[in-house]
Amino acid sequence: MAKAYNARVKSRNFQVGDLVMRKAEASGPVGKLDPKWEGPYKVVEIVNGGAYRLQ
């Protein structure tokens, strides 16, 4: 099952300077019409493990 899922998933690679959107974290009850994404943020550093530092 995991093998089939992983075959369809596309990896996302960003470069320093790219503008990206970040998934919004809920701090309370989430409504149906609340935004799902926030940003844009600028990628300022690529950290090991596929993580990015945003500004």
PDB file of N, H, CA, C and O in Angstrom:
ATOM      1  N   MET A   1       0.818  -1.186   0.000  1.00  0.00           N
ATOM      2  CA  MET A   1       0.000   0.000   0.000  1.00  0.00           C
ATOM      3  C   MET A   1       0.869   1.260   0.000  1.00  0.00           C
ATOM      4  O   MET A   1       0.617   2.182  -0.775  1.00  0.00           O
ATOM      5  N   ALA A   2       1.874   1.305   0.848  1.00  0.00           N
ATOM      6  H   ALA A   2       2.079   0.555   1.477  1.00  0.00           H
ATOM      7  CA  ALA A   2       2.748   2.467   0.905  1.00  0.00           C
ATOM      8  C   ALA A   2       3.517   2.632  -0.401  1.00  0.00           C
ATOM      9  O   ALA A   2       3.753   3.757  -0.841  1.00  0.00           O
ATOM     10  N   LYS A   3       3.904   1.545  -1.013  1.00  0.00           N
ATOM     11  H   LYS A   3       3.713   0.631  -0.656  1.00  0.00           H
ATOM     12  CA  LYS A   3       4.658   1.601  -2.267  1.00  0.00           C
ATOM     13  C   LYS A   3       3.826   2.250  -3.371  1.00  0.00           C
ATOM     14  O   LYS A   3       4.349   3.048  -4.148  1.00  0.00           O
ATOM     15  N   ALA A   4       2.545   1.918  -3.447  1.00  0.00           N
ATOM     16  H   ALA A   4       2.121   1.269  -2.816  1.00  0.00           H
ATOM     17  CA  ALA A   4       1.662   2.507  -4.456  1.00  0.00           C
ATOM     18  C   ALA A   4       1.479   4.002  -4.211  1.00  0.00           C
ATOM     19  O   ALA A   4       1.473   4.785  -5.161  1.00  0.00           O
ATOM     20  N   TYR A   5       1.328   4.405  -2.956  1.00  0.00           N
ATOM     21  H   TYR A   5       1.333   3.769  -2.184  1.00  0.00           H
ATOM     22  CA  TYR A   5       1.180   5.825  -2.626  1.00  0.00           C
ATOM     23  C   TYR A   5       2.454   6.589  -2.968  1.00  0.00           C
ATOM     24  O   TYR A   5       2.397   7.647  -3.595  1.00  0.00           O
ATOM     25  N   ASN A   6       3.591   6.061  -2.561  1.00  0.00           N
ATOM     26  H   ASN A   6       3.637   5.202  -2.051  1.00  0.00           H
ATOM     27  CA  ASN A   6       4.863   6.741  -2.793  1.00  0.00           C
ATOM     28  C   ASN A   6       5.180   6.878  -4.279  1.00  0.00           C
ATOM     29  O   ASN A   6       5.902   7.796  -4.668  1.00  0.00           O
ATOM     30  N   ALA A   7       4.665   6.000  -5.102  1.00  0.00           N
ATOM     31  H   ALA A   7       4.078   5.254  -4.787  1.00  0.00           H
ATOM     32  CA  ALA A   7       4.901   6.079  -6.546  1.00  0.00           C
ATOM     33  C   ALA A   7       4.175   7.279  -7.157  1.00  0.00           C
ATOM     34  O   ALA A   7       4.627   7.824  -8.164  1.00  0.00           O
ATOM     35  N   ARG A   8       3.056   7.694  -6.558  1.00  0.00           N
ATOM     36  H   ARG A   8       2.690   7.251  -5.740  1.00  0.00           H
ATOM     37  CA  ARG A   8       2.273   8.814  -7.092  1.00  0.00           C
ATOM     38  C   ARG A   8       2.697  10.173  -6.552  1.00  0.00           C
ATOM     39  O   ARG A   8       2.405  11.195  -7.172  1.00  0.00           O
ATOM     40  N   VAL A   9       3.375  10.206  -5.416  1.00  0.00           N
ATOM     41  H   VAL A   9       3.612   9.375  -4.912  1.00  0.00           H
ATOM     42  CA  VAL A   9       3.719  11.460  -4.751  1.00  0.00           C
ATOM     43  C   VAL A   9       4.862  12.143  -5.491  1.00  0.00           C
ATOM     44  O   VAL A   9       5.874  11.520  -5.809  1.00  0.00           O
ATOM     45  N   LYS A  10       4.683  13.440  -5.760  1.00  0.00           N
ATOM     46  H   LYS A  10       3.861  13.947  -5.501  1.00  0.00           H
ATOM     47  CA  LYS A  10       5.736  14.228  -6.401  1.00  0.00           C
ATOM     48  C   LYS A  10       6.495  14.999  -5.326  1.00  0.00           C
ATOM     49  O   LYS A  10       5.884  15.658  -4.485  1.00  0.00           O
ATOM     50  N   SER A  11       7.811  14.920  -5.351  1.00  0.00           N
ATOM     51  H   SER A  11       8.308  14.384  -6.034  1.00  0.00           H
ATOM     52  CA  SER A  11       8.592  15.679  -4.380  1.00  0.00           C
ATOM     53  C   SER A  11       8.625  17.141  -4.807  1.00  0.00           C
ATOM     54  O   SER A  11       8.666  17.457  -5.996  1.00  0.00           O
ATOM     55  N   ARG A  12       8.607  18.012  -3.825  1.00  0.00           N
ATOM     56  H   ARG A  12       8.574  17.754  -2.859  1.00  0.00           H
ATOM     57  CA  ARG A  12       8.643  19.450  -4.093  1.00  0.00           C
ATOM     58  C   ARG A  12      10.011  19.970  -3.690  1.00  0.00           C
ATOM     59  O   ARG A  12      10.416  19.842  -2.535  1.00  0.00           O
ATOM     60  N   ASN A  13      10.707  20.545  -4.626  1.00  0.00           N
ATOM     61  H   ASN A  13      10.378  20.649  -5.565  1.00  0.00           H
ATOM     62  CA  ASN A  13      12.018  21.112  -4.355  1.00  0.00           C
ATOM     63  C   ASN A  13      11.959  22.604  -4.619  1.00  0.00           C
ATOM     64  O   ASN A  13      11.523  23.041  -5.684  1.00  0.00           O
ATOM     65  N   PHE A  14      12.400  23.381  -3.642  1.00  0.00           N
ATOM     66  H   PHE A  14      12.753  23.027  -2.777  1.00  0.00           H
ATOM     67  CA  PHE A  14      12.405  24.830  -3.768  1.00  0.00           C
ATOM     68  C   PHE A  14      13.838  25.328  -3.689  1.00  0.00           C
ATOM     69  O   PHE A  14      14.702  24.675  -3.103  1.00  0.00           O
ATOM     70  N   GLN A  15      14.079  26.472  -4.274  1.00  0.00           N
ATOM     71  H   GLN A  15      13.377  27.002  -4.750  1.00  0.00           H
ATOM     72  CA  GLN A  15      15.390  27.102  -4.243  1.00  0.00           C
ATOM     73  C   GLN A  15      15.318  28.342  -3.358  1.00  0.00           C
ATOM     74  O   GLN A  15      14.236  28.884  -3.130  1.00  0.00           O
ATOM     75  N   VAL A  16      16.469  28.790  -2.860  1.00  0.00           N
ATOM     76  H   VAL A  16      17.347  28.349  -3.046  1.00  0.00           H
ATOM     77  CA  VAL A  16      16.522  30.019  -2.073  1.00  0.00           C
ATOM     78  C   VAL A  16      16.020  31.160  -2.949  1.00  0.00           C
ATOM     79  O   VAL A  16      16.447  31.314  -4.093  1.00  0.00           O
ATOM     80  N   GLY A  17      15.110  31.957  -2.399  1.00  0.00           N
ATOM     81  H   GLY A  17      14.762  31.832  -1.470  1.00  0.00           H
ATOM     82  CA  GLY A  17      14.528  33.069  -3.138  1.00  0.00           C
ATOM     83  C   GLY A  17      13.148  32.772  -3.699  1.00  0.00           C
ATOM     84  O   GLY A  17      12.445  33.697  -4.106  1.00  0.00           O
ATOM     85  N   ASP A  18      12.739  31.503  -3.731  1.00  0.00           N
ATOM     86  H   ASP A  18      13.310  30.752  -3.400  1.00  0.00           H
ATOM     87  CA  ASP A  18      11.401  31.152  -4.219  1.00  0.00           C
ATOM     88  C   ASP A  18      10.338  31.645  -3.246  1.00  0.00           C
ATOM     89  O   ASP A  18      10.575  31.716  -2.040  1.00  0.00           O
ATOM     90  N   LEU A  19       9.175  31.982  -3.772  1.00  0.00           N
ATOM     91  H   LEU A  19       8.982  31.923  -4.752  1.00  0.00           H
ATOM     92  CA  LEU A  19       8.027  32.337  -2.948  1.00  0.00           C
ATOM     93  C   LEU A  19       7.143  31.110  -2.808  1.00  0.00           C
ATOM     94  O   LEU A  19       6.799  30.470  -3.802  1.00  0.00           O
ATOM     95  N   VAL A  20       6.773  30.781  -1.572  1.00  0.00           N
ATOM     96  H   VAL A  20       7.053  31.300  -0.764  1.00  0.00           H
ATOM     97  CA  VAL A  20       5.984  29.579  -1.300  1.00  0.00           C
ATOM     98  C   VAL A  20       4.816  29.926  -0.383  1.00  0.00           C
ATOM     99  O   VAL A  20       4.834  30.941   0.313  1.00  0.00           O
ATOM    100  N   MET A  21       3.806  29.065  -0.394  1.00  0.00           N
ATOM    101  H   MET A  21       3.792  28.240  -0.959  1.00  0.00           H
ATOM    102  CA  MET A  21       2.672  29.179   0.518  1.00  0.00           C
ATOM    103  C   MET A  21       2.853  28.125   1.606  1.00  0.00           C
ATOM    104  O   MET A  21       3.364  27.036   1.345  1.00  0.00           O
ATOM    105  N   ARG A  22       2.429  28.456   2.831  1.00  0.00           N
ATOM    106  H   ARG A  22       2.014  29.341   3.043  1.00  0.00           H
ATOM    107  CA  ARG A  22       2.544  27.540   3.962  1.00  0.00           C
ATOM    108  C   ARG A  22       1.152  27.169   4.442  1.00  0.00           C
ATOM    109  O   ARG A  22       0.268  28.022   4.513  1.00  0.00           O
ATOM    110  N   LYS A  23       0.956  25.906   4.770  1.00  0.00           N
ATOM    111  H   LYS A  23       1.674  25.213   4.713  1.00  0.00           H
ATOM    112  CA  LYS A  23      -0.344  25.450   5.256  1.00  0.00           C
ATOM    113  C   LYS A  23      -0.651  26.128   6.587  1.00  0.00           C
ATOM    114  O   LYS A  23       0.187  26.130   7.490  1.00  0.00           O
ATOM    115  N   ALA A  24      -1.838  26.700   6.714  1.00  0.00           N
ATOM    116  H   ALA A  24      -2.518  26.698   5.980  1.00  0.00           H
ATOM    117  CA  ALA A  24      -2.233  27.434   7.913  1.00  0.00           C
ATOM    118  C   ALA A  24      -2.455  26.475   9.075  1.00  0.00           C
ATOM    119  O   ALA A  24      -3.108  25.443   8.925  1.00  0.00           O
ATOM    120  N   GLU A  25      -1.909  26.825  10.229  1.00  0.00           N
ATOM    121  H   GLU A  25      -1.378  27.663  10.351  1.00  0.00           H
ATOM    122  CA  GLU A  25      -2.111  26.031  11.434  1.00  0.00           C
ATOM    123  C   GLU A  25      -3.277  26.614  12.211  1.00  0.00           C
ATOM    124  O   GLU A  25      -3.356  27.828  12.400  1.00  0.00           O
ATOM    125  N   ALA A  26      -4.169  25.769  12.655  1.00  0.00           N
ATOM    126  H   ALA A  26      -4.104  24.783  12.501  1.00  0.00           H
ATOM    127  CA  ALA A  26      -5.347  26.219  13.390  1.00  0.00           C
ATOM    128  C   ALA A  26      -4.990  26.447  14.856  1.00  0.00           C
ATOM    129  O   ALA A  26      -4.412  25.574  15.503  1.00  0.00           O
ATOM    130  N   SER A  27      -5.338  27.631  15.377  1.00  0.00           N
ATOM    131  H   SER A  27      -5.807  28.340  14.851  1.00  0.00           H
ATOM    132  CA  SER A  27      -5.107  27.908  16.791  1.00  0.00           C
ATOM    133  C   SER A  27      -6.396  27.764  17.594  1.00  0.00           C
ATOM    134  O   SER A  27      -6.399  27.915  18.816  1.00  0.00           O
ATOM    135  N   GLY A  28      -7.468  27.476  16.908  1.00  0.00           N
ATOM    136  H   GLY A  28      -7.466  27.353  15.916  1.00  0.00           H
ATOM    137  CA  GLY A  28      -8.764  27.306  17.555  1.00  0.00           C
ATOM    138  C   GLY A  28      -9.683  26.558  16.612  1.00  0.00           C
ATOM    139  O   GLY A  28      -9.218  25.851  15.718  1.00  0.00           O
ATOM    140  N   PRO A  29     -10.978  26.708  16.804  1.00  0.00           N
ATOM    141  CA  PRO A  29     -11.916  26.043  15.895  1.00  0.00           C
ATOM    142  C   PRO A  29     -11.766  26.562  14.467  1.00  0.00           C
ATOM    143  O   PRO A  29     -11.646  27.767  14.247  1.00  0.00           O
ATOM    144  N   VAL A  30     -11.772  25.662  13.515  1.00  0.00           N
ATOM    145  H   VAL A  30     -11.869  24.683  13.693  1.00  0.00           H
ATOM    146  CA  VAL A  30     -11.590  26.028  12.115  1.00  0.00           C
ATOM    147  C   VAL A  30     -12.942  26.008  11.421  1.00  0.00           C
ATOM    148  O   VAL A  30     -13.691  25.034  11.503  1.00  0.00           O
ATOM    149  N   GLY A  31     -13.237  27.105  10.737  1.00  0.00           N
ATOM    150  H   GLY A  31     -12.629  27.896  10.671  1.00  0.00           H
ATOM    151  CA  GLY A  31     -14.476  27.183   9.985  1.00  0.00           C
ATOM    152  C   GLY A  31     -14.293  26.674   8.572  1.00  0.00           C
ATOM    153  O   GLY A  31     -13.172  26.533   8.082  1.00  0.00           O
ATOM    154  N   LYS A  32     -15.391  26.408   7.939  1.00  0.00           N
ATOM    155  H   LYS A  32     -16.301  26.523   8.337  1.00  0.00           H
ATOM    156  CA  LYS A  32     -15.382  25.862   6.588  1.00  0.00           C
ATOM    157  C   LYS A  32     -14.748  26.822   5.582  1.00  0.00           C
ATOM    158  O   LYS A  32     -14.131  26.387   4.610  1.00  0.00           O
ATOM    159  N   LEU A  33     -14.900  28.123   5.812  1.00  0.00           N
ATOM    160  H   LEU A  33     -15.401  28.477   6.602  1.00  0.00           H
ATOM    161  CA  LEU A  33     -14.410  29.115   4.858  1.00  0.00           C
ATOM    162  C   LEU A  33     -13.087  29.756   5.272  1.00  0.00           C
ATOM    163  O   LEU A  33     -12.625  30.689   4.617  1.00  0.00           O
ATOM    164  N   ASP A  34     -12.478  29.273   6.340  1.00  0.00           N
ATOM    165  H   ASP A  34     -12.854  28.515   6.873  1.00  0.00           H
ATOM    166  CA  ASP A  34     -11.187  29.811   6.761  1.00  0.00           C
ATOM    167  C   ASP A  34     -10.122  29.472   5.728  1.00  0.00           C
ATOM    168  O   ASP A  34     -10.199  28.425   5.084  1.00  0.00           O
ATOM    169  N   PRO A  35      -9.122  30.351   5.559  1.00  0.00           N
ATOM    170  CA  PRO A  35      -8.060  30.065   4.588  1.00  0.00           C
ATOM    171  C   PRO A  35      -7.257  28.835   4.989  1.00  0.00           C
ATOM    172  O   PRO A  35      -6.968  28.624   6.167  1.00  0.00           O
ATOM    173  N   LYS A  36      -6.906  28.036   4.008  1.00  0.00           N
ATOM    174  H   LYS A  36      -7.141  28.207   3.051  1.00  0.00           H
ATOM    175  CA  LYS A  36      -6.133  26.812   4.248  1.00  0.00           C
ATOM    176  C   LYS A  36      -4.628  27.058   4.126  1.00  0.00           C
ATOM    177  O   LYS A  36      -3.825  26.280   4.641  1.00  0.00           O
ATOM    178  N   TRP A  37      -4.253  28.134   3.447  1.00  0.00           N
ATOM    179  H   TRP A  37      -4.906  28.766   3.029  1.00  0.00           H
ATOM    180  CA  TRP A  37      -2.848  28.453   3.201  1.00  0.00           C
ATOM    181  C   TRP A  37      -2.585  29.895   3.606  1.00  0.00           C
ATOM    182  O   TRP A  37      -3.483  30.736   3.560  1.00  0.00           O
ATOM    183  N   GLU A  38      -1.343  30.176   4.005  1.00  0.00           N
ATOM    184  H   GLU A  38      -0.613  29.493   4.042  1.00  0.00           H
ATOM    185  CA  GLU A  38      -0.933  31.540   4.331  1.00  0.00           C
ATOM    186  C   GLU A  38       0.378  31.844   3.617  1.00  0.00           C
ATOM    187  O   GLU A  38       1.167  30.947   3.321  1.00  0.00           O
ATOM    188  N   GLY A  39       0.587  33.104   3.353  1.00  0.00           N
ATOM    189  H   GLY A  39      -0.055  33.833   3.593  1.00  0.00           H
ATOM    190  CA  GLY A  39       1.806  33.493   2.652  1.00  0.00           C
ATOM    191  C   GLY A  39       1.492  34.489   1.573  1.00  0.00           C
ATOM    192  O   GLY A  39       0.392  35.041   1.565  1.00  0.00           O
ATOM    193  N   PRO A  40       2.380  34.742   0.685  1.00  0.00           N
ATOM    194  CA  PRO A  40       3.587  33.974   0.353  1.00  0.00           C
ATOM    195  C   PRO A  40       4.757  34.278   1.292  1.00  0.00           C
ATOM    196  O   PRO A  40       4.877  35.378   1.832  1.00  0.00           O
ATOM    197  N   TYR A  41       5.597  33.289   1.465  1.00  0.00           N
ATOM    198  H   TYR A  41       5.500  32.395   1.027  1.00  0.00           H
ATOM    199  CA  TYR A  41       6.827  33.402   2.227  1.00  0.00           C
ATOM    200  C   TYR A  41       7.994  33.187   1.275  1.00  0.00           C
ATOM    201  O   TYR A  41       7.878  32.485   0.270  1.00  0.00           O
ATOM    202  N   LYS A  42       9.121  33.806   1.612  1.00  0.00           N
ATOM    203  H   LYS A  42       9.215  34.377   2.428  1.00  0.00           H
ATOM    204  CA  LYS A  42      10.330  33.669   0.800  1.00  0.00           C
ATOM    205  C   LYS A  42      11.241  32.622   1.442  1.00  0.00           C
ATOM    206  O   LYS A  42      11.464  32.655   2.652  1.00  0.00           O
ATOM    207  N   VAL A  43      11.766  31.695   0.642  1.00  0.00           N
ATOM    208  H   VAL A  43      11.584  31.668  -0.341  1.00  0.00           H
ATOM    209  CA  VAL A  43      12.708  30.683   1.130  1.00  0.00           C
ATOM    210  C   VAL A  43      14.059  31.366   1.313  1.00  0.00           C
ATOM    211  O   VAL A  43      14.628  31.895   0.358  1.00  0.00           O
ATOM    212  N   VAL A  44      14.577  31.353   2.559  1.00  0.00           N
ATOM    213  H   VAL A  44      14.116  30.923   3.335  1.00  0.00           H
ATOM    214  CA  VAL A  44      15.857  32.006   2.829  1.00  0.00           C
ATOM    215  C   VAL A  44      16.989  31.011   3.076  1.00  0.00           C
ATOM    216  O   VAL A  44      18.164  31.363   2.964  1.00  0.00           O
ATOM    217  N   GLU A  45      16.632  29.752   3.415  1.00  0.00           N
ATOM    218  H   GLU A  45      15.678  29.467   3.506  1.00  0.00           H
ATOM    219  CA  GLU A  45      17.672  28.754   3.676  1.00  0.00           C
ATOM    220  C   GLU A  45      17.080  27.359   3.503  1.00  0.00           C
ATOM    221  O   GLU A  45      15.925  27.114   3.851  1.00  0.00           O
ATOM    222  N   ILE A  46      17.879  26.459   2.966  1.00  0.00           N
ATOM    223  H   ILE A  46      18.817  26.658   2.683  1.00  0.00           H
ATOM    224  CA  ILE A  46      17.481  25.061   2.851  1.00  0.00           C
ATOM    225  C   ILE A  46      18.156  24.304   3.990  1.00  0.00           C
ATOM    226  O   ILE A  46      19.382  24.300   4.104  1.00  0.00           O
ATOM    227  N   VAL A  47      17.340  23.662   4.835  1.00  0.00           N
ATOM    228  H   VAL A  47      16.345  23.666   4.742  1.00  0.00           H
ATOM    229  CA  VAL A  47      17.829  22.924   5.996  1.00  0.00           C
ATOM    230  C   VAL A  47      17.799  21.442   5.645  1.00  0.00           C
ATOM    231  O   VAL A  47      16.979  21.025   4.827  1.00  0.00           O
ATOM    232  N   ASN A  48      18.662  20.647   6.237  1.00  0.00           N
ATOM    233  H   ASN A  48      19.328  20.986   6.902  1.00  0.00           H
ATOM    234  CA  ASN A  48      18.697  19.205   5.956  1.00  0.00           C
ATOM    235  C   ASN A  48      17.347  18.554   6.203  1.00  0.00           C
ATOM    236  O   ASN A  48      16.573  19.013   7.044  1.00  0.00           O
ATOM    237  N   GLY A  49      17.066  17.491   5.475  1.00  0.00           N
ATOM    238  H   GLY A  49      17.695  17.117   4.792  1.00  0.00           H
ATOM    239  CA  GLY A  49      15.842  16.730   5.671  1.00  0.00           C
ATOM    240  C   GLY A  49      14.650  17.280   4.912  1.00  0.00           C
ATOM    241  O   GLY A  49      13.514  16.920   5.220  1.00  0.00           O
ATOM    242  N   GLY A  50      14.874  18.138   3.931  1.00  0.00           N
ATOM    243  H   GLY A  50      15.797  18.430   3.681  1.00  0.00           H
ATOM    244  CA  GLY A  50      13.766  18.665   3.145  1.00  0.00           C
ATOM    245  C   GLY A  50      13.017  19.790   3.820  1.00  0.00           C
ATOM    246  O   GLY A  50      11.901  20.115   3.413  1.00  0.00           O
ATOM    247  N   ALA A  51      13.599  20.395   4.841  1.00  0.00           N
ATOM    248  H   ALA A  51      14.505  20.131   5.172  1.00  0.00           H
ATOM    249  CA  ALA A  51      12.968  21.517   5.537  1.00  0.00           C
ATOM    250  C   ALA A  51      13.528  22.825   4.998  1.00  0.00           C
ATOM    251  O   ALA A  51      14.659  22.886   4.514  1.00  0.00           O
ATOM    252  N   TYR A  52      12.719  23.860   5.093  1.00  0.00           N
ATOM    253  H   TYR A  52      11.801  23.811   5.486  1.00  0.00           H
ATOM    254  CA  TYR A  52      13.108  25.170   4.581  1.00  0.00           C
ATOM    255  C   TYR A  52      12.879  26.225   5.647  1.00  0.00           C
ATOM    256  O   TYR A  52      11.898  26.158   6.388  1.00  0.00           O
ATOM    257  N   ARG A  53      13.784  27.205   5.730  1.00  0.00           N
ATOM    258  H   ARG A  53      14.580  27.259   5.129  1.00  0.00           H
ATOM    259  CA  ARG A  53      13.595  28.344   6.624  1.00  0.00           C
ATOM    260  C   ARG A  53      12.937  29.446   5.804  1.00  0.00           C
ATOM    261  O   ARG A  53      13.437  29.833   4.748  1.00  0.00           O
ATOM    262  N   LEU A  54      11.815  29.945   6.300  1.00  0.00           N
ATOM    263  H   LEU A  54      11.408  29.631   7.158  1.00  0.00           H
ATOM    264  CA  LEU A  54      11.031  30.939   5.569  1.00  0.00           C
ATOM    265  C   LEU A  54      11.113  32.290   6.247  1.00  0.00           C
ATOM    266  O   LEU A  54      11.359  32.391   7.449  1.00  0.00           O
ATOM    267  N   GLN A  55      10.897  33.336   5.442  1.00  0.00           N
ATOM    268  H   GLN A  55      10.697  33.253   4.465  1.00  0.00           H
ATOM    269  CA  GLN A  55      10.880  34.699   5.958  1.00  0.00           C
ATOM    270  C   GLN A  55       9.558  35.323   5.622  1.00  0.00           C
ATOM    271  O   GLN A  55       9.317  36.481   5.962  1.00  0.00           O
TER     272      GLN A  55
END
